Amino acid sequence: MDEMGNNEGVLENSNIEESNFSEKNDEKVQHEILSQMTCFDDPEKWDSIDQKMIDFLVERGPKRDARTLFSKDSTNRHFNVLHYKRILSNGEKNDRRWLLYSNYVDKIFCFCCKLFKKQKNKIGIQLANEGYNDWHNLSCCLIAHEASKEHMKCMTNWIELEQRLQKNQTIDAKAQVHLNKEKEHWKLVLHRIIAIVQTLAKNELEFRESCEKLYVENNGLFLQMVEMIAEFDPIMKEHLRRIKDHETYTTYIG
């Protein structure tokens, strides 16, 4: 009895330890996921990301939270969404798509400079490094930043990568459409083959004769029915064309 009691105690303690270990692991996983999600949305945390993350952020594009409540500084100033637009000399308004606001540090950043900058602490590109929150001089800062060579280079790198990623998406989408069409083609071919097999089996008719080639004499009822259906049905006609032109070696008529 003592041994059994001891064993039960050991098992109970083991289960508690496993439960605690599992809970700690779950908390760790949740923390990692939360950290990754935060990294996605906070430009202040983009200093140590790899190329895959850069590709993801460029493919997703800059994200702004329309529900953001901007914090006020000691002078009662705060970031204004009007700065997201640039007013041109002719009065037109262009979206500063590159401009992002970070809720976490109450600063603004440049999307492309943050991702494509070459030197971490280069003077004059605060929007690519630690961020900017001098709201009183913000207009001058934005005008100077978007006119800088560093920003223009980063903009070029951003646009080029974005176009490459979009091009790959288009290729993948076309390939997927083609694959779906092929799946549907083979499904329809098999439906017709099965219908022929069922008809011959139901009437207890022989499938084959002395030859198993298309469009020759004595090739049996199965192939003759395939040939007949192909005269009226575009799906079977296309299937036999592929067989004849050696475009496929999967025939389902052997």
Secondary structure, DSSP 8 states (H G I E B T S, - for coil): -HHHHHHHHHHHHHHHHHHHHHHHHHHHHHHHHHHHHHHHH-GGG-TT--HHHHHHHHHH-----TT------TTS----GGGGEEE-TTS-EEE-TTEEEETTTTEEEEHHHHHH-S-TT-TT-GGGTT-B--GGGHHHHHHHHHTSHHHHHHHHHHHHHHHHHHHHHHHHHHHHHHHHHHHHHHHHHHHHHHHHHHHHHHTT-----S--STTSTT-HHHHHHHHHHHHH-HHHHHHHHHHHTTS-S--S--
